[in-house]
């Protein structure tokens, strides 16, 4: 790889990268597992697919960008945790489908339209988490104590060991003022 910039200084790693687009107010909130690149139209142009967590529980969207422009948007009902693309048939041209893991479902989009929904089997809720929510419901725990219990449980069992409800609650920045 040849460095073709006009910088006559030393071999700096930052000289090898090009900032193609920078938008500090784009307002995207996502995880690396919720992004994918795919040629969704079989036109040789890859699109950026992002499951955006939004800023609250009702702003979650599956967004598709062509270049720097938003070209498609679908509302997601629950918090997304992963996005992949895959080929589900052998017809030509081969157009990939998009799978989005969201809540207890896997949503399949074909041609960026909802196509199929897989329901995942339910998992047992951790008894300590269940008890903490019940105590909070019965006003035996205040919000900050509930947060402390769930946070220590998260460190003990890991993020995946908690329900989506608890994960969302722990993400909430104003848990002490609720």
GUVEXNU-383341 format. One record per residue (C-alpha): residue number from 1; residue in three letters; x, y, z. Coordinates in steps of 0.5 Angstrom, whole numbers. Each point is the difference from the previous one (the first is absolute). Layout:
BEGIN
+-----+--------+-------+-------+-------+
! num ! residu !    px !    py !    pz !
+-----+--------+-------+-------+-------+
! NUM !    ALA !     X !     Y !     Z !
...
+-----+--------+-------+-------+-------+
REM end
This chain:
BEGIN
+-----+--------+-------+-------+-------+
! num ! residu !    px !    py !    pz !
+-----+--------+-------+-------+-------+
!   1 !    UNK !     0 !     0 !     0 !
!   2 !    UNK !     3 !     7 !    -2 !
!   3 !    UNK !    -1 !     6 !     4 !
!   4 !    UNK !    -2 !     5 !    -5 !
!   5 !    UNK !    -1 !     6 !     4 !
!   6 !    UNK !     4 !     7 !     0 !
!   7 !    UNK !     2 !    -1 !     7 !
!   8 !    UNK !     8 !     0 !     0 !
!   9 !    UNK !     0 !    -2 !     7 !
!  10 !    UNK !     1 !    -7 !     3 !
!  11 !    UNK !    -4 !    -6 !    -1 !
!  12 !    UNK !    -6 !     2 !     4 !
!  13 !    UNK !    -6 !    -5 !     1 !
!  14 !    UNK !    -5 !     5 !    -1 !
!  15 !    UNK !     3 !     2 !    -7 !
!  16 !    UNK !    -3 !    -6 !    -2 !
!  17 !    UNK !    -7 !     1 !     1 !
!  18 !    UNK !    -5 !     4 !    -4 !
!  19 !    UNK !    -6 !     3 !     4 !
!  20 !    UNK !    -5 !    -1 !    -5 !
!  21 !    UNK !    -6 !     3 !     4 !
!  22 !    UNK !    -1 !     3 !     7 !
!  23 !    UNK !    -6 !     2 !     3 !
!  24 !    UNK !     0 !     2 !     7 !
!  25 !    UNK !    -7 !     1 !     0 !
!  26 !    UNK !    -3 !    -6 !    -3 !
!  27 !    UNK !    -3 !    -2 !     6 !
!  28 !    UNK !     2 !    -8 !    -1 !
!  29 !    UNK !     0 !    -4 !     6 !
!  30 !    UNK !     2 !    -7 !    -1 !
!  31 !    UNK !     5 !    -6 !     1 !
!  32 !    UNK !     5 !    -3 !    -5 !
!  33 !    UNK !    -4 !    -7 !     0 !
!  34 !    UNK !    -6 !     5 !    -2 !
!  35 !    UNK !     3 !     2 !    -7 !
!  36 !    UNK !     1 !    -4 !    -6 !
!  37 !    UNK !     3 !     2 !    -8 !
!  38 !    UNK !    -4 !    -3 !    -5 !
!  39 !    UNK !    -2 !     1 !    -8 !
!  40 !    UNK !    -7 !     0 !     1 !
!  41 !    UNK !    -2 !     1 !    -7 !
!  42 !    UNK !     5 !    -4 !    -4 !
!  43 !    UNK !     2 !     6 !    -3 !
!  44 !    UNK !     8 !     0 !     3 !
!  45 !    UNK !    -2 !     5 !     5 !
!  46 !    UNK !     1 !    -2 !     7 !
!  47 !    UNK !    -5 !     3 !     5 !
!  48 !    UNK !     1 !     2 !     7 !
!  49 !    UNK !    -5 !    -4 !     5 !
!  50 !    UNK !    -1 !     3 !     7 !
!  51 !    UNK !    -4 !    -2 !     5 !
!  52 !    UNK !    -1 !     6 !     4 !
!  53 !    UNK !    -2 !     0 !     7 !
!  54 !    UNK !    -2 !     7 !     0 !
!  55 !    UNK !    -1 !     4 !     6 !
!  56 !    UNK !    -6 !    -3 !     4 !
!  57 !    UNK !    -4 !    -7 !    -1 !
!  58 !    UNK !    -4 !     3 !    -6 !
!  59 !    UNK !     5 !     3 !    -4 !
!  60 !    UNK !     4 !    -7 !    -2 !
!  61 !    UNK !     0 !    -1 !    -8 !
!  62 !    UNK !     4 !    -4 !    -5 !
!  63 !    UNK !     3 !     5 !    -5 !
!  64 !    UNK !     3 !    -1 !    -6 !
!  65 !    UNK !     5 !     5 !    -3 !
!  66 !    UNK !     3 !     1 !    -7 !
!  67 !    UNK !     6 !     4 !     0 !
!  68 !    UNK !    -2 !     5 !     5 !
!  69 !    UNK !    -7 !     1 !    -1 !
!  70 !    UNK !    -5 !    -4 !     4 !
!  71 !    UNK !    -4 !    -4 !    -6 !
!  72 !    UNK !    -5 !    -5 !     5 !
!  73 !    UNK !    -2 !     0 !     7 !
!  74 !    UNK !    -5 !    -5 !     3 !
!  75 !    UNK !    -2 !     0 !     8 !
!  76 !    UNK !     2 !    -5 !     5 !
!  77 !    UNK !    -4 !    -2 !     5 !
!  78 !    UNK !     5 !    -2 !     5 !
!  79 !    UNK !     7 !     1 !     2 !
!  80 !    UNK !     5 !    -3 !    -6 !
!  81 !    UNK !     6 !    -4 !     2 !
!  82 !    UNK !     2 !    -2 !    -7 !
!  83 !    UNK !     0 !     1 !    -7 !
!  84 !    UNK !     2 !    -5 !    -6 !
!  85 !    UNK !    -1 !    -1 !    -7 !
!  86 !    UNK !    -1 !    -7 !    -4 !
!  87 !    UNK !    -2 !    -3 !    -6 !
!  88 !    UNK !    -6 !    -4 !     1 !
!  89 !    UNK !    -1 !    -2 !    -7 !
!  90 !    UNK !     3 !    -1 !    -7 !
!  91 !    UNK !    -4 !     4 !    -5 !
!  92 !    UNK !     4 !     5 !    -4 !
!  93 !    UNK !     2 !     5 !     2 !
!  94 !    UNK !     2 !    -2 !     7 !
!  95 !    UNK !    -3 !     5 !     4 !
!  96 !    UNK !     2 !    -1 !     8 !
!  97 !    UNK !    -5 !     0 !     5 !
!  98 !    UNK !     1 !     4 !     7 !
!  99 !    UNK !    -1 !    -3 !     6 !
! 100 !    UNK !    -1 !     4 !     7 !
! 101 !    UNK !     0 !    -3 !     7 !
! 102 !    UNK !    -5 !     4 !     4 !
! 103 !    UNK !    -2 !    -2 !     7 !
! 104 !    UNK !    -3 !    -7 !    -1 !
! 105 !    UNK !    -1 !     0 !    -7 !
! 106 !    UNK !     5 !     0 !    -7 !
! 107 !    UNK !    -3 !     4 !    -5 !
! 108 !    UNK !     1 !    -2 !    -7 !
! 109 !    UNK !     0 !     6 !    -5 !
! 110 !    UNK !     0 !    -2 !    -8 !
! 111 !    UNK !     0 !     6 !    -5 !
! 112 !    UNK !     0 !     4 !     7 !
! 113 !    UNK !    -7 !    -2 !     1 !
! 114 !    UNK !    -2 !    -4 !     6 !
! 115 !    UNK !     0 !    -7 !    -2 !
! 116 !    UNK !     0 !    -5 !     6 !
! 117 !    UNK !     0 !     0 !     7 !
! 118 !    UNK !     4 !    -6 !     4 !
! 119 !    UNK !    -2 !     0 !     8 !
! 120 !    UNK !     5 !    -2 !     4 !
! 121 !    UNK !    -1 !    -5 !     6 !
! 122 !    UNK !    -1 !     4 !     7 !
! 123 !    UNK !     6 !    -1 !     5 !
! 124 !    UNK !    -1 !     0 !     7 !
! 125 !    UNK !     0 !     6 !     4 !
! 126 !    UNK !     6 !     1 !     5 !
! 127 !    UNK !    -4 !    -1 !     7 !
! 128 !    UNK !     4 !     6 !     3 !
! 129 !    UNK !    -2 !     4 !    -6 !
! 130 !    UNK !    -7 !    -2 !     1 !
! 131 !    UNK !     0 !     1 !     7 !
! 132 !    UNK !     3 !     7 !    -1 !
! 133 !    UNK !    -6 !     2 !    -5 !
! 134 !    UNK !    -5 !    -2 !     5 !
! 135 !    UNK !     2 !     3 !     6 !
! 136 !    UNK !     1 !     7 !    -4 !
! 137 !    UNK !    -7 !    -1 !    -3 !
! 138 !    UNK !    -3 !    -1 !     7 !
! 139 !    UNK !     4 !     6 !     2 !
! 140 !    UNK !     5 !    -4 !     5 !
! 141 !    UNK !     6 !     3 !    -4 !
! 142 !    UNK !     1 !     7 !    -3 !
! 143 !    UNK !     3 !     1 !    -7 !
! 144 !    UNK !     7 !     1 !     2 !
! 145 !    UNK !     0 !    -6 !     4 !
! 146 !    UNK !    -3 !    -4 !    -6 !
! 147 !    UNK !     6 !     3 !    -4 !
! 148 !    UNK !     5 !    -3 !     5 !
! 149 !    UNK !    -3 !    -7 !     0 !
! 150 !    UNK !     0 !     0 !    -7 !
! 151 !    UNK !     6 !     3 !    -1 !
! 152 !    UNK !     4 !    -5 !     4 !
! 153 !    UNK !    -4 !    -6 !    -3 !
! 154 !    UNK !     2 !     2 !    -7 !
! 155 !    UNK !     8 !     0 !     3 !
! 156 !    UNK !    -2 !    -7 !     3 !
! 157 !    UNK !    -3 !    -3 !    -6 !
! 158 !    UNK !     1 !     4 !    -6 !
! 159 !    UNK !    -4 !     5 !    -4 !
! 160 !    UNK !    -3 !    -6 !    -4 !
! 161 !    UNK !    -2 !    -3 !     7 !
! 162 !    UNK !    -5 !     5 !     1 !
! 163 !    UNK !    -7 !     2 !    -4 !
! 164 !    UNK !    -1 !     5 !    -5 !
! 165 !    UNK !    -4 !     4 !     5 !
! 166 !    UNK !     6 !     0 !     5 !
! 167 !    UNK !     5 !     2 !    -5 !
! 168 !    UNK !    -4 !     6 !    -3 !
! 169 !    UNK !    -1 !     2 !     8 !
! 170 !    UNK !     7 !     0 !     1 !
! 171 !    UNK !     2 !     4 !    -7 !
! 172 !    UNK !    -5 !     5 !     3 !
! 173 !    UNK !     4 !     6 !     2 !
! 174 !    UNK !    -5 !     3 !     5 !
! 175 !    UNK !    -1 !    -6 !     4 !
! 176 !    UNK !     1 !     4 !     6 !
! 177 !    UNK !    -6 !     5 !    -1 !
! 178 !    UNK !    -5 !    -4 !    -3 !
+-----+--------+-------+-------+-------+
REM end
